[in-house]
Amino acid sequence: MFSRLPLFRFPWRFAFLLSVFSLALMSSAIAQMAPMNTSSSVMEMKDEIPPDQLPPPQKMTGIGNVSMQITATPEAQAWFNQGLNLLHDFWDYESARAFEQAVRVDPRCAMCYWGLYRAESYYHSTSPDYAAISLAKAVSLEKHASKRERMYIDSD
């Protein structure tokens, strides 16, 4: 049956076409791999922005419905809830921005610093100093927090 097809009458033609096709596939794969240089500075993560220098966040909707009542101003509460939802959505950078904004509007909010600590633990995982500073600040503000909030802070 296959011997009637013009391609299979001449096995060398089939072998030639198969090798040309294979060569074309391999060369395109090699061409895509060639520019990949993992030692270049382009591949390095640039996550050295301190939390207090993060740009202000945008108010977001549709990111979740988590709400945790904390001891804070109403505006800080809104930013804290947004940060908490973003943290649960694994948007570490945006979460850090929201928690930092909560800290900006209410610098005495211990839970806002705790949220920033949680976000920084993921966002700056290669530079944990920012997270440690945020947790230390949350601990120093525990006297302004409720018992439940102190338990969250002390658990870390």
Rosetta blueprint (number, residue, H / E / L):
1 M L
2 F H
3 S H
4 R H
5 L L
6 P H
7 L H
8 F H
9 R H
10 F L
11 P H
12 W H
13 R H
14 F H
15 A H
16 F H
17 L H
18 L H
19 S H
20 V H
21 F H
22 S H
23 L H
24 A H
25 L H
26 M H
27 S H
28 S H
29 A H
30 I H
31 A H
32 Q H
33 M H
34 A L
35 P L
36 M L
37 N L
38 T L
39 S L
40 S L
41 S H
42 V H
43 M H
44 E L
45 M L
46 K L
47 D L
48 E L
49 I L
50 P L
51 P H
52 D H
53 Q H
54 L L
55 P L
56 P L
57 P L
58 Q L
59 K L
60 M L
61 T L
62 G L
63 I L
64 G L
65 N L
66 V L
67 S L
68 M L
69 Q L
70 I L
71 T L
72 A L
73 T L
74 P H
75 E H
76 A H
77 Q H
78 A H
79 W H
80 F H
81 N H
82 Q H
83 G H
84 L H
85 N H
86 L H
87 L H
88 H H
89 D L
90 F L
91 W L
92 D H
93 Y H
94 E H
95 S H
96 A H
97 R H
98 A H
99 F H
100 E H
101 Q H
102 A H
103 V H
104 R H
105 V H
106 D L
107 P L
108 R L
109 C L
110 A H
111 M H
112 C H
113 Y H
114 W H
115 G H
116 L H
117 Y H
118 R H
119 A H
120 E H
121 S H
122 Y H
123 Y H
124 H L
125 S L
126 T L
127 S L
128 P L
129 D H
130 Y H
131 A H
132 A H
133 I H
134 S H
135 L H
136 A H
137 K H
138 A H
139 V H
140 S H
141 L L
142 E H
143 K H
144 H H
145 A L
146 S L
147 K H
148 R H
149 E H
150 R H
151 M H
152 Y H
153 I H
154 D H
155 S H
156 D L
